[in-house]
Amino acid sequence: MATVAASTFASPDLIFHTAQWKCCPYFCLSNLCYPVRYSDNSMVISRAKNRNSPFVPVVRGNSIRNGSDFGNSVDDIDDDFFEEDLEEEESELYIGDGSGGGGIMLAGTWWDKEALALAERVSISFDKDLSIYAFRTFSNSTIRVRIEKLSSKYGSLSMTDIEDFSSAYRALLDEAEQLGTMPENISLEVSSPGIERIVQIPGDLERFKDLPMYVRYNTGEVETGSSQESDGILNLISFDLDARFCTWCLADVRANREKAGKGKPLSKKQREWRLQTPFESLRLVRRYSEC
């Protein structure tokens, strides 16, 4: 058994841009409507530029990279409409970044603490079952909230959950705008964390222990400068909260099986491989969505 002296995100592929929107299993471009299918690794987002903005649904996946793929139907969307998404996706994710890594990040505006307080009021109104996973404000009057459903083992949300939270939050923001405690034309985005979400150590280990995870960890002694970073797609065998150690094995996923040869199962050596990591040596842990 190897012992190392060794937390984490979402890849959105389905996005709804909307103000006062109602859920339906279709997205519409011009006069044509298409059924929407949700893949297991989708992150669903409800976006409202402001309370008076029109319904502008957009679906982005591996085969749809930008608005031009839709023809002229989204030509009126500003160029920076997608730039913030791209900047966030390309940035390094870390715990507490207010996006894929969860936690809260405020831009330091005069209104962002009030925006956070209102979001927490909405969560409480759902008995905190719709919990805030990440909250972030931007200086351009944008709020991004990622929520999860605590009554679901893995925090999975329905479109109705996102719509309900978004509508309740939008109503409070509109009231605050009228009172002058929020700026006009706040842009609101409410989303799920995404399937490749961060796994917080040790709090989320029990919750996600049956699922494969991408794990980045340090080997060697950090104090002596001999530490090196390694990574792998692993399954959690066990963890000890008192000793603050995890024991891992290789996950039975394609990326690992291919190392044994194309079309072959995990080798005996791979199946017997074990790794022990102290909590402190885990640099990044997130769910892994591919089989």
KEZANU-457949 format. One record per residue: x, z negated, y of N, C-alpha, C, O in turn. Coordinates in steps of 0.2 Angstrom, whole numbers, plus 5000, padded with zeros to 4 digits. Layout:
<rs>
R    nxx    nzz    nyy   caxx   cazz   cayy    cxx    czz    cyy    oxx    ozz    oyy
R      X      Z      Y      X      Z      Y      X      Z      Y      X      Z      Y
...
</rs>
This chain:
<rs>
R    nxx    nzz    nyy   caxx   cazz   cayy    cxx    czz    cyy    oxx    ozz    oyy
R   5004   5000   4994   5000   5000   5000   5004   5000   5006   5009   4996   5007
R   5003   5005   5011   5007   5005   5017   5004   5000   5022   4998   4999   5022
R   5009   4997   5025   5007   4992   5030   5010   4994   5037   5016   4995   5037
R   5006   4994   5042   5008   4997   5049   5007   4991   5054   5002   4988   5053
R   5011   4991   5059   5010   4987   5064   5006   4991   5069   5009   4993   5074
R   4999   4993   5068   4994   4998   5071   4989   4994   5075   4985   4997   5079
R   4951   5010   5106   4947   5011   5100   4942   5015   5103   4937   5017   5100
R   4935   5026   5109   4937   5030   5104   4933   5035   5105   4933   5040   5102
R   4916   5047   5103   4916   5052   5109   4912   5057   5107   4909   5058   5101
R   4911   5061   5110   4906   5065   5109   4908   5072   5111   4911   5073   5116
R   4906   5077   5107   4906   5084   5109   4899   5087   5110   4896   5088   5105
R   4897   5088   5117   4891   5090   5118   4890   5097   5116   4894   5101   5118
R   4885   5099   5112   4883   5106   5111   4876   5108   5113   4874   5113   5111
R   4872   5103   5115   4865   5104   5117   4864   5100   5124   4864   5094   5124
R   4862   5104   5129   4861   5101   5135   4855   5103   5138   4853   5109   5138
R   4851   5099   5141   4845   5101   5145   4846   5099   5152   4847   5093   5154
R   4845   5104   5157   4845   5102   5164   4838   5102   5166   4835   5107   5166
R   4836   5096   5169   4829   5096   5171   4828   5090   5176   4832   5086   5177
R   4822   5091   5179   4821   5086   5184   4815   5082   5181   4816   5077   5177
R   4809   5083   5182   4803   5080   5179   4801   5084   5173   4797   5088   5174
R   4804   5083   5168   4804   5088   5162   4800   5084   5156   4799   5078   5156
R   4797   5089   5152   4793   5086   5146   4797   5089   5140   4798   5095   5140
R   4798   5085   5135   4801   5088   5129   4797   5093   5125   4791   5092   5125
R   4800   5098   5123   4797   5102   5118   4803   5105   5114   4808   5106   5116
R   4801   5108   5108   4806   5111   5104   4808   5118   5106   4810   5122   5101
R   4808   5119   5112   4810   5126   5114   4814   5126   5121   4813   5121   5125
R   4818   5131   5122   4821   5132   5128   4819   5139   5131   4818   5143   5126
R   4818   5140   5137   4815   5146   5140   4820   5149   5145   4823   5146   5149
R   4821   5155   5144   4825   5159   5149   4821   5165   5151   4818   5169   5146
R   4820   5166   5157   4815   5171   5160   4808   5170   5157   4806   5164   5158
R   4805   5174   5153   4799   5173   5150   4799   5172   5143   4794   5173   5139
R   4805   5171   5140   4806   5171   5133   4807   5164   5131   4811   5160   5135
R   4804   5161   5126   4806   5155   5123   4809   5155   5116   4807   5159   5112
R   4813   5151   5115   4817   5150   5109   4816   5143   5106   4817   5138   5109
R   4816   5143   5099   4816   5136   5096   4822   5133   5096   4828   5136   5096
R   4823   5126   5097   4829   5123   5098   4830   5119   5091   4825   5116   5089
R   4836   5120   5088   4837   5116   5082   4843   5111   5084   4848   5113   5087
R   4842   5105   5082   4847   5100   5083   4852   5099   5077   4850   5097   5072
R   4858   5101   5078   4863   5100   5073   4865   5092   5073   4864   5089   5078
R   4868   5090   5068   4870   5083   5067   4875   5081   5072   4876   5075   5074
R   4879   5085   5075   4884   5083   5080   4882   5085   5087   4886   5086   5091
R   4876   5086   5088   4873   5087   5095   4873   5081   5099   4872   5075   5096
R   4874   5082   5105   4873   5077   5110   4868   5079   5115   4869   5084   5118
R   4862   5076   5115   4857   5079   5119   4857   5075   5126   4858   5069   5127
R   4856   5079   5131   4857   5077   5138   4851   5079   5142   4849   5085   5142
R   4848   5074   5146   4843   5076   5151   4846   5075   5158   4848   5070   5160
R   4846   5081   5162   4849   5081   5168   4844   5082   5173   4840   5087   5173
R   4843   5078   5179   4839   5080   5185   4844   5080   5191   4847   5075   5193
R   4844   5086   5194   4848   5086   5200   4845   5082   5205   4849   5079   5209
R   4839   5082   5206   4835   5077   5210   4828   5078   5208   4826   5081   5204
R   4823   5073   5211   4817   5073   5209   4813   5079   5210   4807   5080   5207
R   4815   5084   5215   4811   5090   5216   4814   5096   5213   4812   5101   5215
R   4819   5095   5209   4823   5101   5207   4819   5104   5201   4815   5101   5198
R   4819   5111   5200   4816   5114   5195   4818   5113   5188   4824   5111   5187
R   4814   5115   5183   4816   5114   5176   4821   5119   5175   4819   5125   5174
R   4827   5118   5173   4832   5123   5171   4836   5121   5165   4841   5118   5165
R   4833   5123   5159   4836   5121   5153   4842   5125   5151   4842   5132   5152
R   4847   5122   5148   4853   5126   5146   4855   5124   5139   4855   5118   5138
R   4857   5128   5135   4859   5126   5128   4866   5129   5128   4867   5135   5129
R   4871   5124   5126   4878   5126   5126   4880   5125   5119   4880   5119   5117
R   4883   5129   5115   4886   5128   5108   4892   5131   5108   4895   5134   5113
R   4895   5132   5101   4901   5135   5100   4901   5142   5102   4906   5145   5104
R   4895   5146   5102   4895   5153   5103   4893   5154   5110   4893   5160   5112
R   4891   5149   5114   4889   5150   5121   4894   5146   5125   4893   5139   5125
R   4898   5149   5129   4903   5145   5133   4902   5145   5140   4904   5140   5143
R   4898   5149   5143   4896   5148   5150   4890   5152   5152   4886   5155   5148
R   4887   5151   5158   4881   5154   5160   4880   5161   5159   4875   5164   5159
R   4886   5165   5160   4885   5172   5159   4883   5175   5153   4880   5180   5152
R   4883   5170   5147   4880   5172   5141   4873   5173   5141   4870   5176   5137
R   4869   5170   5146   4862   5171   5147   4860   5177   5151   4854   5178   5152
R   4865   5181   5154   4863   5186   5158   4861   5183   5165   4865   5179   5167
R   4857   5186   5169   4855   5184   5175   4851   5178   5176   4850   5176   5182
R   4848   5176   5171   4843   5170   5171   4846   5164   5174   4842   5160   5177
R   4853   5163   5174   4855   5157   5177   4861   5158   5182   4865   5154   5184
R   4860   5164   5185   4865   5166   5190   4865   5162   5196   4870   5161   5200
R   4859   5159   5198   4858   5155   5204   4861   5148   5203   4861   5144   5208
R   4863   5146   5197   4866   5140   5196   4873   5139   5199   4877   5144   5199
R   4874   5134   5203   4881   5134   5207   4887   5133   5202   4886   5131   5196
R   4892   5136   5204   4898   5136   5199   4900   5129   5197   4903   5128   5192
R   4899   5124   5202   4902   5118   5200   4897   5114   5195   4898   5108   5194
R   4891   5117   5194   4886   5114   5189   4889   5112   5183   4887   5107   5180
R   4894   5116   5180   4897   5115   5174   4904   5112   5174   4906   5109   5169
R   4907   5113   5180   4914   5111   5181   4915   5103   5179   4920   5101   5177
R   4910   5099   5181   4911   5092   5180   4911   5090   5173   4914   5086   5170
R   4906   5094   5169   4906   5093   5162   4913   5095   5159   4915   5092   5154
R   4916   5101   5161   4922   5103   5158   4928   5099   5160   4932   5097   5155
R   4928   5096   5166   4933   5091   5168   4933   5085   5163   4938   5082   5161
R   4927   5083   5162   4926   5076   5158   4928   5078   5151   4931   5074   5148
R   4926   5084   5148   4927   5085   5141   4935   5086   5140   4938   5084   5135
R   4939   5089   5145   4946   5090   5144   4950   5084   5146   4956   5084   5144
R   4947   5079   5149   4951   5073   5151   4952   5069   5144   4948   5069   5140
R   4957   5065   5144   4959   5060   5139   4954   5055   5139   4953   5051   5144
R   4951   5054   5133   4946   5049   5132   4949   5042   5131   4954   5042   5127
R   4946   5037   5133   4949   5030   5132   4943   5025   5133   4938   5026   5136
R   4944   5019   5130   4939   5014   5130   4937   5012   5137   4942   5010   5141
R   4931   5012   5139   4929   5009   5145   4929   5015   5151   4929   5013   5157
R   4930   5021   5149   4930   5026   5154   4924   5028   5157   4923   5033   5161
R   4918   5025   5154   4912   5027   5157   4909   5033   5155   4903   5035   5157
R   4912   5036   5150   4909   5042   5147   4909   5042   5139   4906   5038   5136
R   4914   5046   5136   4914   5046   5129   4917   5040   5126   4915   5038   5120
R   4921   5036   5130   4924   5030   5128   4919   5024   5129   4921   5018   5128
R   4913   5025   5132   4909   5019   5133   4911   5015   5139   4916   5017   5143
R   4907   5010   5141   4909   5005   5146   4906   5008   5153   4902   5012   5153
R   4909   5005   5158   4906   5006   5165   4912   5008   5169   4917   5005   5169
R   4911   5013   5173   4916   5016   5178   4912   5017   5184   4908   5022   5184
R   4913   5014   5190   4910   5015   5196   4915   5019   5201   4921   5017   5201
R   4912   5023   5205   4916   5027   5210   4918   5023   5216   4922   5025   5220
R   4915   5017   5217   4916   5013   5223   4912   5015   5229   4914   5014   5235
R   4906   5019   5228   4902   5020   5233   4898   5014   5235   4898   5009   5232
R   4894   5015   5241   4890   5010   5243   4884   5008   5239   4881   5003   5240
R   4882   5013   5235   4876   5013   5231   4877   5012   5223   4872   5010   5220
R   4883   5012   5221   4884   5012   5214   4882   5006   5210   4880   5006   5204
R   4883   5000   5213   4881   4994   5210   4874   4993   5209   4871   4991   5204
R   4870   4996   5214   4863   4996   5214   4860   5000   5209   4856   4999   5205
R   4864   5006   5208   4862   5011   5203   4863   5008   5196   4859   5009   5191
R   4868   5004   5195   4869   5001   5188   4864   4995   5187   4862   4995   5182
R   4862   4991   5192   4857   4986   5192   4851   4989   5190   4847   4986   5186
R   4849   4995   5193   4843   4998   5191   4843   5001   5184   4838   5000   5180
R   4848   5003   5181   4849   5006   5175   4848   5000   5170   4845   5000   5164
R   4851   4994   5171   4850   4988   5167   4843   4986   5167   4841   4983   5162
R   4840   4986   5172   4832   4985   5173   4828   4989   5168   4824   4987   5164
R   4830   4995   5168   4827   5000   5163   4828   4998   5156   4824   4998   5152
R   4834   4996   5154   4836   4994   5147   4832   4988   5145   4830   4988   5140
R   4832   4983   5150   4828   4977   5149   4821   4979   5147   4817   4975   5143
R   4818   4984   5151   4811   4985   5150   4809   4988   5143   4804   4988   5141
R   4814   4990   5140   4814   4993   5133   4816   4987   5128   4818   4989   5122
R   4816   4981   5130   4819   4975   5126   4826   4976   5124   4828   4974   5119
R   4830   4980   5128   4837   4982   5127   4838   4986   5120   4843   4986   5118
R   4832   4988   5118   4833   4993   5112   4836   4999   5114   4840   5002   5110
R   4835   5002   5120   4838   5007   5123   4844   5004   5127   4843   5003   5133
R   4850   5004   5124   4855   5000   5127   4860   5005   5131   4861   5011   5128
R   4863   5003   5136   4868   5007   5140   4874   5007   5136   4878   5002   5135
R   4876   5013   5133   4883   5014   5130   4888   5015   5135   4894   5012   5135
R   4887   5019   5140   4892   5021   5145   4888   5022   5152   4882   5025   5152
R   4891   5020   5157   4888   5021   5164   4893   5023   5169   4899   5020   5169
R   4892   5029   5172   4897   5031   5177   4894   5034   5183   4889   5038   5183
R   4897   5033   5189   4895   5036   5195   4900   5040   5198   4906   5039   5197
R   4898   5045   5202   4903   5050   5205   4901   5050   5213   4895   5048   5215
R   4906   5051   5217   4905   5051   5224   4901   5057   5227   4899   5056   5232
R   4899   5062   5222   4894   5067   5224   4887   5065   5223   4883   5070   5222
R   4886   5059   5223   4879   5056   5221   4876   5058   5214   4870   5060   5213
R   4881   5058   5209   4879   5059   5202   4879   5053   5198   4884   5049   5199
R   4874   5052   5194   4874   5046   5189   4874   5049   5182   4870   5053   5181
R   4879   5046   5178   4878   5048   5171   4878   5042   5167   4882   5037   5167
R   4873   5042   5163   4871   5036   5158   4871   5039   5151   4867   5044   5149
R   4874   5036   5147   4874   5037   5139   4871   5031   5136   4873   5025   5137
R   4865   5032   5132   4862   5026   5129   4862   5027   5122   4863   5033   5119
R   4861   5021   5118   4860   5021   5111   4854   5017   5109   4852   5012   5113
R   4851   5018   5103   4846   5014   5101   4848   5009   5096   4850   5011   5091
R   4848   5003   5098   4851   4997   5094   4847   4996   5087   4849   4994   5083
R   4840   4998   5087   4836   4997   5081   4838   5002   5076   4836   5002   5070
R   4842   5007   5078   4844   5012   5073   4851   5011   5071   4855   5009   5076
R   4853   5011   5065   4860   5008   5063   4865   5012   5066   4870   5008   5068
R   4865   5018   5067   4870   5022   5070   4869   5024   5078   4872   5028   5081
R   4863   5020   5081   4862   5021   5088   4858   5028   5089   4858   5030   5095
R   4856   5031   5084   4853   5038   5085   4847   5038   5089   4842   5033   5089
R   4846   5043   5094   4840   5043   5098   4836   5049   5097   4838   5054   5094
R   4830   5049   5099   4825   5055   5098   4825   5058   5105   4827   5054   5110
R   4822   5064   5106   4821   5066   5113   4816   5062   5117   4817   5062   5123
R   4811   5059   5113   4807   5055   5117   4810   5049   5120   4809   5047   5125
R   4815   5046   5116   4819   5040   5119   4822   5042   5125   4822   5038   5130
R   4826   5048   5125   4829   5050   5131   4825   5051   5137   4826   5050   5143
R   4819   5055   5135   4814   5056   5141   4811   5050   5144   4811   5049   5150
R   4810   5045   5139   4807   5039   5142   4812   5035   5146   4810   5033   5152
R   4818   5034   5144   4823   5031   5148   4824   5035   5155   4824   5032   5160
R   4825   5041   5154   4826   5045   5160   4820   5045   5165   4821   5044   5171
R   4814   5045   5163   4808   5045   5167   4808   5038   5171   4806   5038   5177
R   4809   5033   5167   4809   5026   5170   4814   5025   5175   4813   5022   5180
R   4820   5027   5173   4826   5027   5178   4825   5031   5184   4826   5029   5190
R   4822   5037   5183   4821   5041   5189   4816   5038   5194   4816   5039   5200
R   4811   5035   5191   4806   5032   5195   4809   5026   5200   4807   5026   5205
R   4813   5022   5197   4816   5017   5200   4821   5019   5206   4821   5017   5211
R   4824   5025   5204   4829   5028   5209   4825   5031   5215   4827   5030   5221
R   4819   5034   5214   4815   5036   5219   4813   5031   5223   4812   5032   5230
R   4811   5025   5220   4808   5020   5224   4814   5017   5229   4813   5015   5235
R   4820   5016   5226   4826   5014   5230   4828   5019   5235   4830   5017   5241
R   4827   5025   5234   4828   5030   5239   4824   5029   5245   4826   5030   5251
R   4817   5028   5244   4813   5027   5249   4814   5020   5253   4813   5020   5259
R   4817   5015   5250   4819   5009   5253   4826   5010   5257   4828   5005   5260
R   4829   5015   5255   4836   5016   5259   4842   5013   5255   4847   5012   5258
R   4840   5010   5249   4846   5007   5245   4849   5012   5240   4854   5010   5237
R   4847   5018   5240   4850   5024   5236   4850   5030   5241   4846   5031   5245
R   4855   5034   5240   4856   5040   5244   4850   5045   5242   4848   5044   5236
R   4849   5050   5246   4844   5055   5244   4847   5060   5239   4853   5061   5238
R   4843   5063   5235   4845   5068   5230   4850   5066   5225   4855   5070   5224
R   4849   5060   5222   4853   5058   5217   4853   5063   5211   4847   5064   5209
R   4858   5065   5208   4858   5069   5202   4859   5064   5196   4864   5060   5196
R   4854   5064   5192   4854   5059   5186   4855   5063   5179   4852   5068   5178
R   4859   5060   5175   4860   5063   5168   4860   5058   5163   4864   5053   5164
R   4855   5058   5159   4854   5053   5153   4856   5057   5147   4853   5062   5145
R   4860   5054   5143   4862   5057   5136   4863   5052   5131   4863   5046   5132
R   4864   5055   5125   4866   5051   5119   4874   5050   5119   4877   5055   5122
R   4877   5046   5116   4884   5045   5115   4887   5051   5112   4893   5053   5113
R   4883   5055   5107   4886   5060   5103   4888   5057   5096   4890   5051   5096
R   4888   5062   5091   4890   5059   5085   4897   5057   5084   4899   5053   5080
R   4902   5060   5087   4909   5059   5087   4911   5053   5092   4915   5054   5096
R   4907   5048   5092   4907   5043   5097   4913   5038   5095   4915   5038   5090
R   4915   5034   5100   4920   5029   5099   4917   5024   5094   4911   5022   5094
R   4922   5021   5091   4920   5015   5086   4925   5009   5089   4931   5010   5089
R   4921   5005   5092   4925   4999   5095   4927   4994   5090   4924   4993   5085
R   4933   4992   5091   4936   4987   5086   4936   4980   5089   4939   4979   5095
R   4934   4975   5085   4931   4976   5078   4923   4976   5078   4921   4977   5073
R   4920   4976   5084   4913   4976   5084   4909   4981   5081   4904   4979   5078
R   4912   4987   5080   4908   4992   5077   4910   4994   5070   4907   4998   5067
R   4915   4990   5067   4917   4992   5061   4912   4991   5055   4911   4995   5051
R   4908   4985   5055   4903   4984   5050   4898   4990   5051   4895   4992   5046
R   4896   4992   5057   4891   4997   5058   4892   5004   5055   4888   5007   5053
R   4899   5006   5056   4901   5013   5054   4905   5013   5048   4908   5018   5047
R   4906   5007   5044   4910   5007   5039   4909   5012   5033   4914   5014   5030
R   4903   5015   5033   4902   5019   5027   4903   5027   5029   4902   5031   5025
R   4905   5028   5035   4906   5035   5038   4914   5036   5039   4918   5032   5040
R   4916   5043   5038   4922   5044   5039   4924   5044   5047   4920   5045   5051
R   4930   5042   5048   4932   5041   5055   4939   5044   5056   4943   5044   5052
R   4940   5047   5062   4946   5049   5065   4950   5043   5067   4947   5039   5072
R   4956   5041   5065   4960   5035   5067   4967   5037   5069   4970   5041   5066
R   4968   5035   5075   4975   5036   5078   4978   5029   5078   4975   5024   5081
R   4984   5028   5076   4987   5021   5075   4994   5021   5076   4997   5026   5075
R   4997   5015   5078   5004   5015   5078   5007   5012   5072   5004   5008   5068
R   5013   5015   5070   5017   5012   5064   5023   5009   5067   5026   5011   5072
R   5026   5004   5063   5032   5001   5065   5030   4995   5070   5025   4993   5071
R   5035   4993   5074   5035   4987   5078   5035   4990   5085   5040   4992   5088
R   5029   4988   5089   5029   4990   5096   5034   4987   5100   5037   4990   5105
R   5035   4980   5098   5039   4976   5103   5047   4978   5102   5050   4978   5107
R   5049   4981   5097   5056   4983   5096   5057   4991   5098   5063   4993   5098
R   5052   4994   5100   5052   5001   5102   5053   5006   5097   5054   5012   5098
R   5052   5003   5090   5052   5008   5085   5045   5011   5083   5045   5014   5077
R   5040   5009   5087   5034   5012   5085   5033   5019   5085   5035   5022   5090
R   5029   5022   5081   5027   5029   5081   5020   5030   5080   5017   5025   5077
R   5017   5035   5083   5010   5036   5082   5008   5041   5076   5011   5046   5076
R   5003   5039   5072   5001   5043   5067   4993   5043   5067   4990   5040   5071
R   4990   5048   5064   4983   5048   5064   4981   5051   5057   4985   5054   5053
R   4974   5051   5056   4971   5053   5050   4964   5052   5050   4961   5049   5054
R   4961   5056   5045   4953   5055   5044   4952   5050   5038   4954   5052   5032
R   4950   5044   5040   4950   5039   5035   4943   5036   5034   4938   5037   5038
R   4942   5033   5028   4936   5028   5027   4939   5021   5027   4944   5019   5024
R   4935   5017   5030   4936   5010   5030   4934   5006   5023   4928   5007   5021
R   4939   5003   5020   4938   5000   5014   4935   4992   5015   4930   4990   5012
R   4939   4989   5020   4937   4982   5021   4941   4980   5028   4945   4984   5030
R   4938   4975   5031   4942   4972   5037   4941   4965   5037   4936   4962   5034
R   4946   4961   5040   4946   4954   5040   4946   4952   5047   4951   4953   5050
R   4941   4949   5049   4941   4947   5056   4945   4941   5058   4948   4941   5064
R   4947   4937   5053   4951   4931   5054   4959   4934   5054   4962   4932   5059
R   4960   4938   5050   4967   4940   5049   4968   4946   5054   4974   4948   5055
R   4963   4949   5056   4963   4955   5061   4966   4961   5058   4971   4964   5061
R   4964   4962   5052   4967   4968   5048   4962   4973   5045   4956   4970   5044
R   4963   4979   5045   4959   4984   5042   4962   4987   5036   4969   4988   5036
R   4959   4989   5031   4962   4992   5025   4958   4999   5025   4952   4999   5024
R   4962   5005   5024   4959   5011   5024   4961   5015   5018   4966   5014   5015
R   4957   5020   5017   4959   5026   5012   4957   5032   5015   4954   5033   5020
R   4960   5038   5012   4958   5044   5014   4951   5046   5013   4948   5045   5008
R   4948   5049   5018   4941   5051   5018   4941   5058   5014   4945   5062   5014
R   4935   5058   5010   4934   5064   5006   4931   5070   5010   4925   5071   5010
R   4935   5073   5015   4933   5078   5019   4937   5084   5018   4943   5083   5016
R   4935   5090   5021   4938   5096   5020   4946   5096   5022   4950   5098   5019
R   4947   5093   5028   4953   5093   5031   4958   5089   5027   4964   5091   5026
R   4956   5084   5023   4960   5081   5018   4961   5084   5012   4966   5085   5009
R   4955   5087   5009   4955   5091   5003   4960   5097   5003   4963   5098   4998
R   4960   5100   5009   4964   5106   5009   4972   5105   5008   4975   5109   5007
R   4974   5099   5010   4981   5097   5009   4983   5097   5001   4988   5097   5000
R   4978   5096   4997   4979   5096   4990   4979   5103   4987   4980   5105   4981
R   4976   5108   4991   4976   5115   4989   4969   5118   4990   4964   5114   4990
R   4968   5124   4992   4962   5127   4994   4957   5126   4988   4959   5128   4983
R   4951   5123   4989   4946   5123   4984   4947   5117   4979   4943   5117   4975
R   4952   5113   4980   4953   5108   4976   4951   5101   4979   4950   5100   4985
R   4949   5096   4974   4947   5090   4977   4953   5086   4979   4959   5088   4978
R   4952   5080   4981   4958   5075   4983   4962   5074   4977   4959   5073   4971
R   4968   5074   4978   4973   5073   4972   4973   5065   4970   4970   5061   4974
R   4975   5064   4964   4976   5057   4962   4980   5053   4967   4978   5047   4969
R   4985   5055   4970   4989   5052   4975   4985   5051   4981   4986   5045   4984
R   4981   5056   4983   4977   5055   4989   4972   5049   4988   4971   5045   4993
R   4969   5050   4982   4963   5045   4981   4966   5038   4981   4963   5033   4983
R   4972   5037   4979   4975   5030   4978   4979   5028   4984   4981   5022   4985
R   4980   5032   4989   4983   5030   4995   4979   5025   4999   4973   5025   5000
R   4983   5020   5002   4980   5015   5006   4984   5013   5012   4990   5015   5012
R   4981   5011   5017   4984   5009   5023   4981   5003   5026   4975   5002   5026
R   4985   4998   5028   4983   4992   5031   4985   4992   5039   4991   4994   5040
R   4981   4991   5043   4982   4991   5050   4980   4985   5054   4974   4983   5053
R   4984   4982   5058   4981   4976   5062   4977   4980   5067   4978   4985   5069
R   4972   4976   5070   4967   4978   5075   4971   4981   5081   4970   4986   5084
R   4977   4977   5083   4980   4979   5089   4984   4986   5088   4986   4989   5093
R   4985   4988   5082   4989   4994   5081   4984   5001   5082   4987   5006   5082
R   4978   4999   5082   4973   5005   5082   4972   5008   5089   4970   5004   5094
R   4974   5014   5090   4974   5017   5097   4968   5020   5098   4966   5020   5104
R   4965   5023   5093   4959   5027   5094   4955   5027   5088   4958   5029   5083
R   4949   5026   5088   4945   5026   5082   4938   5029   5084   4935   5027   5088
R   4936   5035   5081   4929   5038   5082   4927   5041   5076   4930   5042   5071
R   4920   5042   5076   4917   5045   5070   4919   5052   5070   4921   5055   5074
R   4919   5054   5063   4921   5061   5062   4915   5064   5059   4912   5062   5054
R   4914   5070   5061   4907   5073   5059   4908   5079   5054   4902   5080   5051
R   4914   5082   5053   4914   5087   5048   4914   5084   5041   4917   5079   5040
R   4912   5088   5036   4912   5086   5029   4919   5088   5026   4919   5087   5020
</rs>
